[in-house]
């Protein structure tokens, strides 16, 4: 027998450390990205933040404002380990979150000129000193700006940044900030390495997966304002009425988060299905013998299709088109 007590002890210790490490590794699966709020360990910082952030004036009532309020309550209560409250009298609060329309303080500061240059998605986050009272005001021209500003404030708190002397003016530098999915209608993902498509076309429009909202929430927190839902090597069927109704349900989930739906479209969509445009694949969903956009009938087909889309999805973002590449028409 070559076994020694020290060998057995080493094996036991190895097993214990393996189990401990495994539990630690799976404690956070990363699903919520940075929105998996964690309690702040610095007690001095916690007390500082509690004095400023425990009572909030937030009069907005839109779906977007509801999202921002829920995010604030969840985030701040988790990070500060203290219940926060939303009050109807802004004089009782040290944190004011509102468009100028609903806040007397915002109107008093006369910041309309500053807001004007920030556009629809920008926001202003500013520390105000009035006598012995210090107030933080978050304001914007639009509710989506309020939501972006809310995420910015939560990020400052989670990373334990200084909240005194704030003077943040934020405006996106890029108008279209899109994620381009290469998802197919059969649930596969071209060059996808993390499972099947997020979009459950076979369940839509009757069943709405909760992950659509989670997806929108995380993207909004990062400033993403659009998603191309399908593969650039597009199946023409994506433009059929039954699919447009499915897409409309996704758009309904995305809308309060400021995210617009975009679609990849096949150049040959106006073609009749009898025309073969690629080996082993059939033509479009139209009734034409050509998809040449110089032909008036083709242009009219697209105009009609676009009109149909906007009737179903009023805030539709637009098309992504791949033409004359890798065998596509």
C-alpha positions as CSV (number, residue, x, y, z in Angstrom):
1,X,0.0,0.0,0.0
2,X,1.4,3.4,-1.1
3,X,-1.5,5.5,0.2
4,X,-0.5,8.0,2.8
5,X,-2.7,10.2,5.1
6,X,-1.3,13.3,3.5
7,X,-2.5,12.1,0.1
8,X,-6.1,11.6,1.4
9,X,-6.1,15.0,3.0
10,X,-4.9,16.6,-0.3
11,X,-7.7,14.9,-2.2
12,X,-10.3,16.1,0.3
13,X,-9.0,19.7,0.2
14,X,-9.0,19.6,-3.6
15,X,-12.7,18.4,-3.6
16,X,-13.7,21.1,-1.1
17,X,-12.0,23.9,-3.2
18,X,-13.6,22.5,-6.4
19,X,-17.1,22.6,-4.8
20,X,-16.5,26.1,-3.4
21,X,-15.2,27.4,-6.7
22,X,-18.0,25.8,-8.6
23,X,-20.6,27.5,-6.4
24,X,-18.8,30.8,-6.8
25,X,-18.5,30.5,-10.6
26,X,-22.3,29.9,-11.0
27,X,-23.4,32.5,-8.5
28,X,-23.8,35.1,-11.3
29,X,-24.5,33.7,-14.8
30,X,-24.0,37.1,-16.4
31,X,-27.6,37.2,-17.8
32,X,-28.2,40.8,-16.6
33,X,-24.8,42.1,-17.5
34,X,-24.1,45.3,-15.4
35,X,-27.7,45.5,-14.3
36,X,-27.2,42.8,-11.8
37,X,-26.9,45.4,-9.1
38,X,-24.7,44.7,-6.0
39,X,-24.7,46.3,-2.6
40,X,-22.0,48.9,-2.2
41,X,-19.4,47.8,0.3
42,X,-18.2,51.2,1.3
43,X,-20.4,52.3,4.3
44,X,-19.4,55.9,4.0
45,X,-20.4,56.0,0.4
46,X,-23.7,54.3,1.2
47,X,-24.6,57.0,3.8
48,X,-23.6,59.7,1.4
49,X,-25.8,58.3,-1.3
50,X,-28.7,57.6,1.1
51,X,-28.8,61.3,2.0
52,X,-29.2,62.3,-1.6
53,X,-31.1,59.5,-3.2
54,X,-33.7,58.1,-0.7
55,X,-36.5,60.5,-1.7
56,X,-37.2,61.1,-5.4
57,X,-39.5,63.4,-7.3
58,X,-40.4,61.6,-10.5
59,X,-43.8,62.7,-11.9
60,X,-43.6,60.9,-15.3
61,X,-46.4,58.4,-16.1
62,X,-45.5,57.0,-19.5
63,X,-44.4,53.4,-20.0
64,X,-40.8,54.6,-20.4
65,X,-41.0,56.5,-17.1
66,X,-42.5,53.4,-15.4
67,X,-39.4,51.4,-16.6
68,X,-37.1,54.1,-15.2
69,X,-38.8,54.3,-11.9
70,X,-38.7,50.5,-11.5
71,X,-35.0,50.5,-12.4
72,X,-34.3,53.2,-9.9
73,X,-36.1,51.4,-7.1
74,X,-34.6,48.0,-7.8
75,X,-31.1,49.4,-8.3
76,X,-30.9,51.9,-5.5
77,X,-32.6,49.7,-2.9
78,X,-30.2,46.9,-3.7
79,X,-27.0,49.0,-3.8
80,X,-27.9,51.1,-0.8
81,X,-29.7,48.5,1.3
82,X,-32.5,51.0,2.0
83,X,-36.0,51.6,0.8
84,X,-36.4,54.6,-1.4
85,X,-39.7,56.5,-2.0
86,X,-41.2,58.5,-4.8
87,X,-42.8,61.7,-3.4
88,X,-45.4,64.0,-5.0
89,X,-43.8,67.2,-3.6
90,X,-40.5,68.0,-5.2
91,X,-39.5,70.3,-2.4
92,X,-39.2,67.2,-0.1
93,X,-36.7,65.6,-2.5
94,X,-33.0,65.8,-3.2
95,X,-33.3,64.0,-6.5
96,X,-35.6,65.5,-9.2
97,X,-36.2,63.4,-12.3
98,X,-38.5,65.1,-14.8
99,X,-38.9,66.9,-18.1
100,X,-39.2,70.7,-17.6
101,X,-42.9,70.4,-18.2
102,X,-43.5,68.6,-14.9
103,X,-40.9,70.2,-12.7
104,X,-41.0,73.7,-11.2
105,X,-37.2,73.5,-10.4
106,X,-36.4,72.6,-14.0
107,X,-38.5,75.5,-15.3
108,X,-36.9,77.9,-12.8
109,X,-33.4,77.0,-13.9
110,X,-34.3,78.0,-17.4
111,X,-32.3,75.2,-19.0
112,X,-34.4,75.0,-22.2
113,X,-31.5,76.3,-24.3
114,X,-29.2,73.6,-22.9
115,X,-31.8,70.9,-23.6
116,X,-32.5,72.1,-27.1
117,X,-29.1,71.0,-28.4
118,X,-29.4,67.6,-26.7
119,X,-32.2,66.4,-29.0
120,X,-34.7,63.6,-28.3
121,X,-32.3,61.2,-26.6
122,X,-30.0,63.5,-24.7
123,X,-30.2,64.3,-21.0
124,X,-28.9,66.8,-18.5
125,X,-27.7,65.6,-15.0
126,X,-26.7,68.4,-12.7
127,X,-26.1,69.2,-9.1
128,X,-27.9,72.3,-7.8
129,X,-27.1,74.2,-4.6
130,X,-29.9,76.3,-3.1
131,X,-29.0,77.7,0.3
132,X,-28.0,74.7,2.5
133,X,-29.7,72.2,0.3
134,X,-28.0,70.2,-2.4
135,X,-30.2,68.8,-5.2
136,X,-29.6,66.6,-8.2
137,X,-31.7,67.2,-11.2
138,X,-32.0,64.8,-14.2
139,X,-34.0,66.3,-17.0
140,X,-34.5,65.8,-20.8
141,X,-36.7,66.8,-23.7
142,X,-38.2,63.3,-23.9
143,X,-38.9,60.3,-21.7
144,X,-36.3,58.2,-23.5
145,X,-33.7,60.8,-22.5
146,X,-34.9,60.4,-18.9
147,X,-34.4,56.6,-19.1
148,X,-30.9,57.0,-20.5
149,X,-30.1,59.5,-17.7
150,X,-31.5,57.1,-15.1
151,X,-29.1,54.4,-16.3
152,X,-26.3,56.8,-16.2
153,X,-27.0,57.8,-12.6
154,X,-27.3,54.2,-11.6
155,X,-23.9,53.5,-13.2
156,X,-22.4,56.3,-11.2
157,X,-23.7,54.9,-8.0
158,X,-22.7,51.3,-8.8
159,X,-19.2,52.4,-9.5
160,X,-19.1,54.7,-6.4
161,X,-18.6,58.0,-8.3
162,X,-18.8,61.4,-6.7
163,X,-22.3,62.9,-7.0
164,X,-21.5,66.4,-5.9
165,X,-20.6,68.9,-8.6
166,X,-22.4,67.0,-11.4
167,X,-22.7,68.7,-14.7
168,X,-23.3,66.1,-17.3
169,X,-24.7,66.9,-20.8
170,X,-25.1,63.8,-22.8
171,X,-26.2,63.4,-26.4
172,X,-25.6,60.4,-28.7
173,X,-23.0,61.0,-31.4
174,X,-24.5,58.4,-33.7
175,X,-28.2,58.4,-34.7
176,X,-28.5,54.7,-35.5
177,X,-27.0,52.4,-32.8
178,X,-28.0,49.0,-34.0
179,X,-27.4,45.3,-33.3
180,X,-27.4,43.3,-36.5
181,X,-28.8,39.8,-35.9
182,X,-28.1,37.0,-38.4
183,X,-31.1,35.0,-37.2
184,X,-33.1,32.8,-39.6
185,X,-36.8,32.2,-39.6
186,X,-36.3,28.5,-38.8
187,X,-34.7,29.4,-35.5
188,X,-31.0,28.9,-36.5
189,X,-28.4,31.7,-36.4
190,X,-25.9,32.0,-39.2
191,X,-22.4,32.0,-37.6
192,X,-24.2,31.7,-34.3
193,X,-22.2,30.2,-31.5
194,X,-24.6,30.6,-28.5
195,X,-27.7,28.5,-29.3
196,X,-30.8,29.2,-31.4
197,X,-32.5,32.5,-32.3
198,X,-33.9,34.6,-29.5
199,X,-37.0,35.2,-31.7
200,X,-39.6,32.4,-31.3
201,X,-41.5,32.9,-34.6
202,X,-43.6,29.8,-34.1
203,X,-45.0,31.2,-30.8
204,X,-45.5,34.8,-32.0
205,X,-47.7,36.8,-32.0
206,X,-49.8,35.0,-29.3
207,X,-46.9,34.3,-26.9
208,X,-44.4,36.9,-25.9
209,X,-41.2,35.5,-24.4
210,X,-40.0,37.4,-21.3
211,X,-36.5,37.5,-22.8
212,X,-37.6,40.1,-25.3
213,X,-38.0,42.6,-22.5
214,X,-34.8,41.6,-20.8
215,X,-33.0,42.1,-24.2
216,X,-34.5,45.5,-24.6
217,X,-33.7,46.5,-21.0
218,X,-30.0,45.7,-21.3
219,X,-29.7,47.3,-24.7
220,X,-31.4,50.5,-23.5
221,X,-28.9,50.7,-20.6
222,X,-26.1,50.7,-23.1
223,X,-27.7,53.2,-25.5
224,X,-28.6,50.8,-28.2
225,X,-31.7,52.1,-30.1
226,X,-32.3,49.6,-32.8
227,X,-32.2,45.9,-33.7
228,X,-32.1,44.3,-37.1
229,X,-34.0,41.1,-36.3
230,X,-33.1,38.8,-39.2
231,X,-30.2,37.5,-41.2
232,X,-28.8,39.8,-43.9
233,X,-29.2,36.8,-46.2
234,X,-32.9,37.4,-45.9
235,X,-35.8,35.1,-46.5
236,X,-38.4,37.1,-48.4
237,X,-41.1,35.6,-46.2
238,X,-40.1,38.1,-43.5
239,X,-42.2,40.7,-45.3
240,X,-45.4,38.6,-45.4
241,X,-48.3,39.8,-43.4
242,X,-48.2,37.0,-40.8
243,X,-44.6,37.8,-40.0
244,X,-45.2,41.5,-39.9
245,X,-47.8,40.9,-37.2
246,X,-45.3,38.8,-35.2
247,X,-42.7,41.6,-35.6
248,X,-45.2,44.2,-34.4
249,X,-45.4,42.3,-31.1
250,X,-41.7,42.5,-30.6
251,X,-41.8,46.2,-31.5
252,X,-44.4,46.8,-28.8
253,X,-42.0,45.3,-26.2
254,X,-39.1,47.4,-27.5
255,X,-40.9,50.7,-27.9
256,X,-40.8,51.9,-24.3
257,X,-37.1,51.3,-24.2
258,X,-36.5,53.5,-27.2
259,X,-35.6,50.6,-29.5
260,X,-36.8,50.5,-33.1
261,X,-37.2,47.3,-35.1
262,X,-35.3,47.0,-38.4
263,X,-35.5,44.2,-41.0
264,X,-33.1,42.7,-43.5
265,X,-34.9,42.3,-46.8
266,X,-34.2,40.3,-49.9
267,X,-33.5,42.3,-53.0
268,X,-35.8,39.9,-55.0
269,X,-38.8,40.1,-52.7
270,X,-41.0,41.7,-55.4
271,X,-40.4,38.6,-57.7
272,X,-43.0,35.9,-58.1
273,X,-42.2,32.7,-56.2
274,X,-41.8,30.9,-59.6
275,X,-38.5,32.6,-60.3
276,X,-35.5,30.9,-58.9
277,X,-33.0,33.4,-57.5
278,X,-30.5,31.0,-56.0
279,X,-29.7,27.3,-56.3
280,X,-32.4,25.3,-54.4
281,X,-34.2,28.5,-53.3
282,X,-37.2,30.1,-54.7
283,X,-38.1,33.6,-55.6
284,X,-39.8,36.4,-53.7
285,X,-43.3,37.0,-52.3
286,X,-44.6,39.3,-55.0
287,X,-46.1,38.8,-58.5
288,X,-43.5,40.5,-60.7
289,X,-41.1,39.1,-63.2
290,X,-38.2,41.4,-62.1
291,X,-36.9,43.1,-59.0
292,X,-35.0,45.8,-60.9
293,X,-35.7,49.1,-59.0
294,X,-35.5,51.1,-62.3
295,X,-38.8,49.5,-63.3
296,X,-41.8,51.6,-62.0
297,X,-43.8,48.5,-61.0
298,X,-40.9,47.4,-58.7
299,X,-40.7,50.8,-57.0
300,X,-44.4,50.8,-56.5
301,X,-44.3,47.3,-55.0
302,X,-41.8,48.5,-52.4
303,X,-43.9,51.6,-51.7
304,X,-46.9,49.5,-51.1
305,X,-45.0,47.2,-48.8
306,X,-43.5,50.0,-46.8
307,X,-46.9,51.6,-46.4
308,X,-48.2,48.2,-45.1
309,X,-45.3,47.9,-42.6
310,X,-45.9,51.4,-41.2
311,X,-49.6,50.7,-40.7
312,X,-48.7,47.8,-38.5
313,X,-45.4,49.1,-36.9
314,X,-45.7,53.0,-36.8
315,X,-42.1,53.5,-35.5
316,X,-40.5,50.9,-37.9
317,X,-36.8,51.7,-38.2
318,X,-36.0,50.7,-41.8
319,X,-34.4,48.1,-44.0
320,X,-31.0,46.5,-44.3
321,X,-30.3,45.3,-47.8
322,X,-27.5,43.0,-49.0
323,X,-27.3,43.1,-52.8
324,X,-25.2,41.2,-55.3
325,X,-23.0,39.4,-52.8
326,X,-22.3,35.7,-52.1
327,X,-24.8,34.6,-54.6
328,X,-27.6,36.8,-53.4
329,X,-29.6,38.6,-56.1
